[in-house]
Amino acid sequence: MGNLYYIGQDLLYFAVALLGTQIIMWIAGKLIKDKEKKINFKTSWYNLIFSILFLLLYPQVGVILTVFNLLVLLFGIRFTVLKDKKVSDWGTGIIFILITVLNIFNGEYDKEWEFAIVGIAWLLFRFVIQKEKFWKFSKMGFFTLLSMIIGFIVYSFGYNYEFNTAHIITDEYEVKMDGMSADVSGYATPNSKVKTYLNGKEVTPAEKADEDGYFSFEANKPGKWTVKITKNGETDTDYTVVKASKKYKEKKADLTKVRFMDSFAVMSDSLESLGVDEYNRWSEADDSGQGGSVNDLITQVQKEHKDDVLTATSKKVGLDESISELKNMNDKEYNQYSNYYNDMVTFYRTVLNPPAGYKDNFGDKFDDLRDRINNDFDEMSR
């Protein structure tokens, strides 16, 4: 269905060129009185006039037909065998067929099957069908009428599909970034809004297809980019998978490590402030002999340091995301950063859930982890 609009257009171009040729031949027939000259004009000039008219409507193919038929006409003055063997008739039909054959051979998206069909039909009406009259039409006149009817029907269906239904297709299903971004493009219902989604999450603002249905946008992140369009209550989607380039991976890894280090530093400060106060309060309770529940004491300290607890908890989320990104990128320093991550997570759990036993057990573990965290941060900062 996607190509019916353009196939219909091509068939109508062909029919209009034929119709124009028929009209010119009719006028020439009225102006030329000599019967022999009239027949000679029709047989010699018909295909060239058709080619020129087709050139005006479809230059890509018309120029080939025009050059070919002009050469046949000129050389036919000297070599009459070209006219006798009807080389112009054969060549015109074969050129139409070759357009499709070459598109297939070259792997073109649009094979233009319609040209192969009209080429075969041209040869049939020129050489196979012997009737000179179909009702009141000559066989080429009938061919013209048939082409117009079929072209109009195909064009009507294609026009409705092209402009009144939801349809969208991307040019490629996989593309690699060129540096820090990749171009995603395709065709959709003309003059329509194209919504884009990265890994299922909508990216705003939406894109727009132009009057020919073409759209494009710059994808600045790798992942599955889905495009969606809605028209008259119908929805259609397609997608392109964007692969990260080496440059993007390196840049992304550097930025991720910076975020990791920032989260690491903030967590360290908050946990150190909280842990030192927990140890001091625990020590004071032991020295005063007041006793009481250690858990209650720790809970009270953490209430008083609720900002530190919230900060450490929120930054751990960022730390989790950063280490996950480094792992997914297969970064060469992932194992090293994984060790930093494990040290910080152990420090986090130790401060928020101090180990059972004496305060010295907690203190020794806290001091050991704090030293390790400081060493980790020094390594990251180099």
C-alpha positions in Angstrom: 0.0 0.0 0.0 2.8 2.4 0.8 3.9 2.8 -2.9 0.4 2.9 -4.5 0.3 6.7 -4.5 3.6 7.0 -6.4 2.8 4.0 -8.7 -0.5 5.6 -9.6 1.3 8.9 -10.3 3.7 7.1 -12.7 0.9 5.3 -14.5 -0.9 8.6 -14.9 2.2 10.3 -16.3 2.5 7.4 -18.8 -1.2 7.7 -19.7 -1.0 11.5 -20.1 2.1 11.3 -22.3 0.3 8.7 -24.5 -2.9 10.9 -24.6 -0.8 13.9 -25.6 0.8 11.9 -28.3 -2.6 10.7 -29.6 -3.9 14.3 -29.7 -0.7 15.4 -31.6 -1.1 12.5 -34.0 -4.8 13.4 -34.6 -3.9 17.0 -35.3 -1.1 16.0 -37.6 -3.5 13.7 -39.4 -5.8 16.6 -40.0 -3.0 18.9 -41.3 -1.2 16.4 -43.5 -3.2 15.6 -46.5 -0.8 13.2 -48.3 -1.6 9.7 -47.0 1.9 8.4 -47.4 3.4 11.3 -45.5 0.8 10.9 -42.8 1.8 7.3 -42.3 5.5 8.1 -42.4 5.1 10.9 -39.8 3.1 8.6 -37.5 5.6 5.7 -37.7 8.7 7.9 -37.5 7.7 10.5 -34.9 5.2 8.8 -32.6 7.7 7.4 -30.1 9.9 10.5 -30.0 6.9 12.8 -29.4 5.7 10.4 -26.6 9.3 10.4 -25.1 9.4 14.2 -25.1 6.0 14.5 -23.4 7.1 11.8 -20.8 10.3 13.8 -20.3 8.3 16.8 -19.2 6.4 14.7 -16.7 9.1 12.2 -15.5 12.6 13.5 -16.4 14.6 10.6 -14.9 13.1 8.1 -17.4 12.0 10.5 -20.1 15.5 11.7 -20.9 16.6 8.1 -21.7 13.6 7.5 -23.9 14.1 10.9 -25.7 17.8 10.4 -26.4 17.2 6.8 -27.6 14.3 7.6 -29.9 16.0 10.7 -31.3 19.1 8.7 -32.2 16.9 6.0 -33.8 15.1 8.7 -35.8 18.3 10.3 -37.0 20.1 7.1 -37.9 16.9 5.7 -39.4 17.2 8.3 -42.2 20.4 6.6 -43.4 19.7 3.0 -42.1 16.1 2.2 -43.0 16.5 -1.2 -41.4 16.0 0.5 -38.0 12.5 1.6 -39.1 11.7 -1.7 -40.9 12.7 -3.7 -37.8 10.7 -1.3 -35.5 13.7 -0.8 -33.3 12.1 2.3 -31.8 9.0 0.3 -30.7 11.1 -2.5 -29.3 13.6 -0.2 -27.5 10.9 1.9 -25.8 9.2 -1.1 -24.3 12.6 -2.7 -23.3 13.8 0.6 -21.7 10.8 0.7 -19.4 11.4 -2.9 -18.4 15.1 -2.3 -17.8 14.3 0.6 -15.4 12.8 -2.0 -13.0 15.5 -4.6 -13.7 18.3 -2.1 -12.9 16.5 -1.0 -9.7 16.3 -4.6 -8.5 19.9 -5.3 -9.4 21.1 -2.2 -7.6 19.0 -3.1 -4.5 16.9 0.1 -4.6 14.1 0.4 -2.1 11.7 1.5 -4.8 11.9 -1.1 -7.5 9.3 0.8 -9.7 7.5 -2.3 -10.9 5.0 -0.1 -12.7 7.6 0.6 -15.4 8.1 -3.1 -16.1 4.4 -3.5 -16.4 3.9 -0.6 -18.8 6.9 -1.8 -20.8 5.4 -5.3 -21.2 2.0 -3.8 -22.0 3.7 -1.5 -24.6 5.3 -4.5 -26.3 2.0 -6.4 -26.2 0.1 -3.6 -27.9 2.8 -3.0 -30.4 3.6 -6.5 -31.5 1.3 -9.1 -30.1 -2.2 -7.6 -30.3 -3.1 -7.4 -34.0 -6.5 -5.7 -33.8 -6.3 -2.2 -35.2 -9.6 -1.2 -33.6 -11.2 -1.7 -30.2 -14.7 -0.5 -30.6 -14.0 3.1 -31.9 -10.4 3.2 -30.5 -7.2 2.4 -32.3 -5.1 -0.2 -30.3 -2.8 2.6 -29.0 -5.8 4.8 -28.2 -7.3 1.9 -26.3 -4.0 1.4 -24.5 -4.1 5.0 -23.6 -7.6 4.7 -22.2 -6.8 1.6 -20.3 -3.6 3.2 -18.8 -5.6 6.2 -17.6 -8.4 4.1 -16.0 -5.9 1.8 -14.2 -3.7 4.7 -13.2 -6.6 6.7 -11.8 -7.8 3.8 -9.7 -4.4 3.0 -8.3 -3.7 6.7 -7.7 -7.1 7.1 -5.8 -6.4 4.2 -3.5 -2.8 5.4 -3.0 -3.8 9.0 -2.3 -6.3 7.9 0.4 -3.6 5.7 2.0 -0.9 8.3 1.7 -2.8 11.3 3.2 -5.7 9.8 5.2 -4.2 6.9 7.1 -1.5 6.5 9.7 1.7 5.0 8.3 5.3 5.4 9.2 8.6 3.7 8.4 12.2 4.4 9.3 14.9 4.3 6.7 17.1 1.9 8.7 16.4 -0.5 11.6 19.9 -0.1 12.9 22.3 2.9 12.7 25.6 3.7 14.5 26.4 7.0 16.0 28.7 9.3 14.1 30.5 10.8 17.0 28.0 11.9 19.7 24.8 11.5 17.7 23.0 9.7 14.8 20.5 10.8 12.2 17.2 8.9 12.3 14.9 9.5 9.3 12.0 8.0 7.4 8.6 8.6 5.9 5.2 9.0 7.4 1.8 10.5 6.7 2.6 13.9 5.2 2.2 17.0 7.4 1.8 14.9 10.5 3.2 15.0 14.1 5.7 12.2 14.7 6.1 11.3 18.4 9.5 9.8 19.4 10.4 7.5 22.3 13.7 6.3 23.6 13.5 2.9 25.2 9.8 3.4 25.8 10.1 6.9 27.3 8.7 9.8 25.2 11.1 12.5 24.1 9.7 15.9 23.5 9.1 18.0 21.5 7.6 15.8 18.8 9.0 15.8 15.2 7.0 16.7 12.1 6.8 15.1 8.7 7.0 17.5 5.8 4.5 17.7 2.8 6.2 14.7 1.2 6.1 12.7 4.4 9.8 12.9 5.1 11.0 13.4 8.7 14.4 13.3 10.5 15.9 14.0 13.9 19.1 13.8 15.7 19.4 10.9 18.2 21.9 12.0 20.9 21.6 8.8 22.9 22.0 5.1 22.0 19.0 2.8 22.4 15.8 1.8 20.7 14.2 4.9 19.2 10.5 4.3 18.4 8.5 6.7 16.2 4.7 6.8 16.4 2.0 8.6 14.4 -1.8 8.9 14.8 -4.2 9.8 12.0 -8.0 9.6 11.9 -8.0 7.3 15.0 -5.3 4.9 13.6 -1.8 4.5 15.0 1.3 3.1 13.4 4.8 2.7 14.8 8.3 1.8 13.7 11.8 1.9 15.2 15.5 2.4 14.7 18.1 0.9 17.1 21.0 3.5 17.6 24.3 2.0 18.4 26.8 3.9 20.5 30.1 5.0 18.8 33.5 4.7 20.4 33.6 8.4 21.0 30.2 8.4 22.7 31.2 5.5 24.9 34.4 7.2 26.0 32.6 10.6 26.6 29.7 8.9 28.4 32.1 6.9 30.6 34.0 10.0 31.6 30.8 11.8 32.5 29.5 8.8 34.4 32.8 8.6 36.4 32.5 12.3 37.3 28.9 11.7 38.5 30.1 8.6 40.4 32.9 10.6 42.1 30.5 13.4 43.0 28.0 11.0 44.6 30.9 9.1 46.3 32.2 12.3 47.9 28.9 13.6 49.1 28.0 10.1 50.6 31.4 10.0 52.3 30.9 13.3 54.0 27.4 12.5 55.2 28.2 9.1 56.4 31.4 10.2 58.2 29.4 13.0 60.1 26.7 10.5 61.0 29.1 7.7 62.0 31.4 9.9 64.2 28.3 11.1 66.1 27.0 7.5 66.5 30.3 6.4 67.9 30.7 9.4 70.3 27.1 9.0 71.6 27.6 5.3 72.1 30.9 6.0 73.9 29.2 8.6 76.2 26.5 6.2 77.1 29.0 3.5 78.0 31.1 5.9 80.0 28.1 7.2 82.0 26.9 3.8 82.7 23.4 4.7 81.7 23.0 1.6 79.6 19.9 1.4 77.5 19.3 0.0 74.1 22.1 0.6 71.5 19.5 0.4 68.7 17.4 3.1 70.4 20.5 5.3 70.7 21.4 4.8 67.0 17.9 5.5 66.0 17.9 8.7 67.9 21.2 9.9 66.4 19.9 9.1 62.9 16.8 11.2 63.6 19.0 14.1 64.6 21.0 13.6 61.4 18.1 13.0 59.1 19.5 15.4 56.5 22.7 13.3 56.4 20.7 10.1 56.1 18.5 11.4 53.3 21.6 12.8 51.5 23.4 9.5 51.7 20.4 7.5 50.7 19.6 9.7 47.6 23.3 9.7 46.5 23.4 5.9 46.8 20.7 5.8 44.0 23.0 7.9 41.8 25.9 5.7 42.7 23.9 2.6 41.7 23.0 4.1 38.4 26.5 5.1 37.6 28.1 1.7 38.3 25.3 0.1 36.3 26.0 2.3 33.3 29.8 1.6 33.5 29.0 -2.1 33.5 26.6 -1.9 30.5 29.3 0.1 28.6 31.9 -2.6 29.3 34.2 0.2 30.5 37.8 -1.0 31.0 37.9 0.6 34.5 34.6 -1.0 35.6 36.3 -3.6 37.9 38.2 -0.8 39.7 35.1 1.3 40.1 33.2 -1.7 41.2 35.6 -2.1 44.1 35.1 1.6 45.0 31.3 1.0 44.9 31.5 -2.1 47.2 33.6 -0.1 49.7 31.1 2.7 49.8 28.1 0.4 50.0 29.8 -1.5 52.9 30.5 1.9 54.6 26.8 2.9 54.0 25.5 -0.3 55.6 27.9 -0.1 58.5 26.9 3.4 59.5 23.2 3.0 59.0 23.1 -0.5 60.6 26.1 -0.6 63.1 27.3 -4.2 63.8 26.2 -5.8 67.0 28.6 -5.9 69.9 30.8 -3.4 71.5 31.3 0.1 70.3 35.0 -0.7 69.6 34.0 -3.3 67.0 32.0 -0.5 65.3 34.7 2.0 65.7 37.4 -0.2 64.3 35.3 -1.2 61.3 34.3 2.5 60.8 37.9 3.7 60.9 39.1 1.0 58.6 36.3 1.7 56.0 36.8 5.5 56.3 40.5 5.1 55.5 39.6 2.9 52.6 37.0 5.4 51.3 39.6 8.2 51.5 42.1 6.2 49.6 39.5 5.3 46.9 38.6 8.9 46.5 42.3 9.9 46.1 42.7 7.3 43.4 39.7 8.5 41.5 40.9 12.1 41.7 44.3 11.4 40.1 
